[in-house]
């Protein structure tokens, strides 16, 4: 009985130690997952911002170069018109002034229209990039909420397992207590039997010796 109690006590200690190790492992895994998700989200956000800046910079450079090229073409045309104007100035001054003014106004209108169109395209592209960035932020927020939910579920399962293990430990403590009580109750009887055991052995040997001396067969078990 004492040996069984010792084994049960050792088993209880092992289960408690295993429970603590499992708790530590679960907490360490949860912290590792949280840190990994945080680093991944930070890296993806930095990459997204870098890509956004690169796209904006490339877009601005493209439109700047296009505007400079168109402006150069316009300046060349204006220079040609000015040469034509000087050539026709002597004979067609009034007519030429009107034509030149009309053409300059036309080019100004075209340039203004082109600028407005380029600004509209740039605004649309910037809006599209902003929507894309907001969508990515929303996806990251959804992932963060999903991770929080997963962590909450993990914590709930951990608490449930903890309660089950605590109940099992309580039951085993009660069992050990009952075994100790039973041992204490039966110990006097065991002591009495142990104290009478030498007399019983002595009487048994004496009876066997008498039977052997008188050739009396030993009783057989039917």
Secondary structure, 3 states (H helix, E strand, C coil): CHHHHHHHHHHHHHHHHHHHHHHHHHHHHHHHHHHHHHHHHHHHHHHHHHHHHHHHHHHHHHHHHHHHHHHHHHHHHHHHHHHHHHHHCCCCHHHHHHHHHHHHHHHHHHHHHHHHHHHHHHHHHHHHHHHHHHHHHHHHHHHHHHHHHHHHHHHHHHHHHHHHHHHHHHHHHHHHHHHHHHHHHHHHHHHHHHHHHHHHHHHHHHHHHHHHHCCCCCCCCC
